[in-house]
Amino acid sequence: MVFLTSTYVIGAEQFFTMAKGVRDGALTAFELMKYVKPLNLFDELLKRKATERGRFLGLDVGDKYIGLAISDPKNKKASPLSVLLRKKNNIDSMADKFQTLISEHNLVGLIVGYPFNRNRTTTDGAQVKLFIDNLSNTGKLEGLKYTYWEEGFTSKIVELLLKNLNLPQVMSKTITDKFAAAGILQGYLDKANNKVKLKGTKEEDYE
């Protein structure tokens, strides 16, 4: 038996466990992730001590794969990391993988690619938000901060660069997704760091 809560499907055992927690006052429904405006997220990071700042994870969300990229410790440069397989029934296992990544890389926030500047209505934006909602509703990433950033046709650009290499389809797709994630994250880091420079603020001023 399964139950539909918002856009997230959960099993009966998990549903009754959470329902009991709400009844007993142990939970206030789902423990959710937290949306923060893009540049505010970076400002919050800089206000921490240098040793506590952590890194960002960039996401390129697709129908079948989630491309991942990670920032360097100083949050200046983005590098492709890996690709996660996306299925309707594996959101819990994906949340577990994000927990592992957070622990291994000291992650403090997600930079999620979003098609803000599309000239026509597409399902791309809806599927991105659906994925983030489902990930949040697992309750496994409580308090994790995230924001959306223009994806800027990053996937299409990478696809054009790989076109003449004649790579196997799966390999080409996975390379495209993680490099697209790196493009999204790099765009965010460039904008955020440029804002710091324009304000005449040095990172050391926050230490």
N, C-alpha and C positions, 0 to 999 in steps of 0.2 A: 504494500500500500504506500502511496506517495501523496504528499500535500503540496499545493501550489501556494507559495507566499510571495506576493508581488510577482516578480518575473523569475523567481528561483524555486526549483523543485527540490524538496527534501524528503528523506525517508521517514517512515512512521516513527521509528525509534528516536531519531534526532528531533522530530517535531514534538513528541511528548516529553522528552527530556527538557527542551527549551521551554515548553509550556509550563512544566513544573517549576522551572527556575523563575519564570515570571510570576507565578502564583506565590512562591515563597519569598519573593522580593530579591532573589539572587541575581536576576537579570532584568534589564529594562528593554525587553524585546531583543533584537539583534544588536550585537556590538559591531558598530560600523567603522569603515574607513572615513577619513575626513578630507573634504575638498577645500583647497586653499587657492586663492587667485595666484596666477603664475609667478609674478615678480614678488609678491608677498612671501611666497614659499622660499625664495632665495634670500630675501631679507631676513627671514626667521633663522635661516641657516647661519648667516653671517653673525648674528647676535650671540651665537653659541661660542664657547671657547674653541680655539682651533683644534684641540684634541678631541672634541665631541661633535664635530660637524657632520661627519659621514658623507655618503655619496648618493647620487641619484641614479635611478634605473629608468631608461627610456623604453617605451613600448610602442610597437607598430602592430595594431590589432587587425587581424584578418579573419576570414571565414574559417580557415583550417589551421592557421599557424599564428603564433604571437612572437614577433621578433623582439629580441631584447638587446639593449646596449647599456653600458655602464660608464659613468664619469670617472675621471682620475681622482685621486685623493684631494686635489685642490679645486676640483669642479671647474676645470678649464677645457678639458678635451673629452670627447666621447669615443668609445671603442665598441665595436660589435661584440656581443657576448655569446648568445645562444638563441635557440628557437624552441618554443614549446608547442606541442600538438594540442589543438583546441577541439574538444568534442562536447556535445550537450551534457554528457553524463560524467565528465571528469573535472568539474570545477573544484571539487574538494581536494583532489590530488594536485591540481594546479596551485591552489592556495597553500598546500603543504610545500610545494616547490618554492613559492615566493617566500615563505617563512625561512626556508633553508638559505635562500639567496640573501635575505635581510641579515641573517646571522653571519654568513660567510664574508659578506662584503660591507657590512656596517651601513646598510641603506637607510636613508631617512625620508625618501619620497619617490613617487612615481611621476614621470613626465609622459603623459599619454598622448600619442598623436591623434589629432582630430581634424576632419576636413572642413574648416571654417570658411574657406574661400571658394567653395564650389559654386559655379554659376547655376547649377541645376540641382533639384532635390534628388538625393540618393539615399540608399539604405545604409551607407557607410557610417554616418554619424550615429544612427540609431543602434547599430550593432556594437559600436565602440562603447556607448553608454550602457548597453545591456550587459556587456562583458564586465565592466567595472561594477555595476550594480550587483551582479551575481557573485563576483569575487568578494565584494564587501559583505554581502549577506551570508557568507559562510561563517562569519564571526571569528575567523582565524587570523585576521589582520587588523585587529582592533586598534583604532587610533592612527593607523598608517596614513600619512598625508599624500595627496595626489593632486595633480592639476592637468589641464588639457593644453596642448600646444599645437599650432598649425602644422600639419604634416607636409604641406607644400609639395605634393606630388613626388615625394621622395622615392616611393616604390617604382614609379614609372621611370624616373631618372636612372635608378640602379638597373632596371630591366633593360634599358637601352644600352647601358655600358656592358652588360653581359651577353647581349644578343648574338654577337659574332663568335662567342666562345664555344657554342654548341655543347653546353653542359647538359647532363641528364636533367629532366624536368624537376624532380624532387630536390636535387642539389641546387639548381638554379633558384628555385623558390625559397629555400631556406636561406641561401646567401642573400637574396633580395630582401627578405624580411628583416634579418638582423642588421644589414647595412642601412636599410630604411629607418630602423629604430635609432641607429647611430646618427643619421642625418637629422631626425627629429630632435634628439637630445642635444646635438651640437648647436642647432639653431636656437634652442632655449638657453644654453649656457652662454653663447655669444651675446644674445640680447641682455641677459641678466648681468653679465660681467661688464658690458658696455654701459649699462645704466649706472653701475657702481663708479666707473671711471668718470662719467658725465657729472655725477654728483660730487666728484672730487673726494670721494671716500676711499680710503685704503682698507684692505682686509684687516690690517693690523689695528685699525681704529676700533674694531669690534672685539679685540682680544682682551 
